[in-house]
């Protein structure tokens, strides 16, 4: 162990002490306050994404039918896409 600690430059030790959150206690007295999960009573679940209606378009490539249900979403200027 002594050999390992001799190989670590002292600049690493100084940098580690200067990192944010490296202080021994936070404002509420806990040493790991930033790692605690948020209180579930104050957090809101994320909104669900909008449902996209499938509008199938069939292309034939070399005799193989390829169905694209959401080709209409490729038009970024369409009002339906901007919803």
C-alpha positions as CSV (number, residue, x, y, z in Angstrom):
1,X,0.0,0.0,0.0
2,X,2.8,2.4,0.7
3,X,4.3,1.8,-2.7
4,X,1.0,2.6,-4.4
5,X,0.6,5.9,-2.5
6,X,4.1,6.9,-3.4
7,X,3.2,6.5,-7.1
8,X,0.2,8.9,-7.0
9,X,1.2,12.5,-7.8
10,X,0.3,15.0,-5.1
11,X,-1.6,17.1,-7.8
12,X,-4.3,14.4,-7.9
13,X,-4.9,14.7,-4.2
14,X,-5.3,18.5,-4.5
15,X,-7.6,18.1,-7.5
16,X,-9.8,15.6,-5.7
17,X,-10.2,18.0,-2.8
18,X,-11.2,20.8,-5.1
19,X,-14.0,18.9,-6.8
20,X,-17.6,20.1,-6.2
21,X,-19.2,18.0,-3.5
22,X,-15.8,17.0,-2.1
23,X,-16.5,18.8,1.2
24,X,-17.2,16.6,4.1
25,X,-20.8,17.8,4.8
26,X,-23.5,19.4,2.7
27,X,-26.0,22.1,3.8
28,X,-28.2,19.6,5.5
29,X,-25.4,17.8,7.3
30,X,-25.4,14.7,5.1
31,X,-22.2,13.8,3.4
32,X,-24.0,12.3,0.4
33,X,-27.0,14.6,-0.1
34,X,-26.5,14.9,-3.9
35,X,-26.8,11.1,-4.2
36,X,-30.1,10.8,-2.5
37,X,-33.1,10.2,-4.8
38,X,-35.7,13.0,-5.0
39,X,-38.7,12.8,-2.7
40,X,-41.4,10.9,-4.6
41,X,-44.1,13.3,-3.2
42,X,-42.5,16.3,-5.0
43,X,-41.6,14.6,-8.3
44,X,-44.0,14.3,-11.2
45,X,-43.9,11.4,-13.6
46,X,-42.9,12.3,-17.2
47,X,-45.7,13.0,-19.7
48,X,-46.4,10.2,-22.1
49,X,-45.4,10.9,-25.7
50,X,-48.3,11.6,-28.2
51,X,-49.7,8.6,-29.9
52,X,-48.9,8.5,-33.6
53,X,-51.6,7.1,-35.8
54,X,-50.2,4.5,-38.3
55,X,-50.8,5.5,-42.0
56,X,-49.2,2.6,-44.0
57,X,-47.3,3.3,-47.2
58,X,-46.1,0.3,-49.2
59,X,-43.0,0.5,-51.4
60,X,-41.8,-2.4,-53.5
61,X,-38.0,-2.8,-53.7
62,X,-36.8,-5.5,-56.1
63,X,-40.1,-7.4,-55.7
64,X,-40.2,-7.2,-51.9
65,X,-43.0,-5.2,-50.3
66,X,-41.8,-2.8,-47.5
67,X,-44.5,-1.2,-45.3
68,X,-43.7,2.1,-43.6
69,X,-46.5,2.9,-41.1
70,X,-45.0,6.2,-40.1
71,X,-43.7,7.8,-43.3
72,X,-46.0,10.8,-42.7
73,X,-43.8,11.7,-39.7
74,X,-40.9,12.5,-42.0
75,X,-42.6,15.7,-43.1
76,X,-41.4,18.1,-40.4
77,X,-43.5,21.0,-41.7
78,X,-46.8,19.1,-41.6
79,X,-49.2,20.4,-38.9
80,X,-49.9,16.7,-37.9
81,X,-46.2,16.2,-37.3
82,X,-45.8,19.3,-35.2
83,X,-48.4,18.3,-32.6
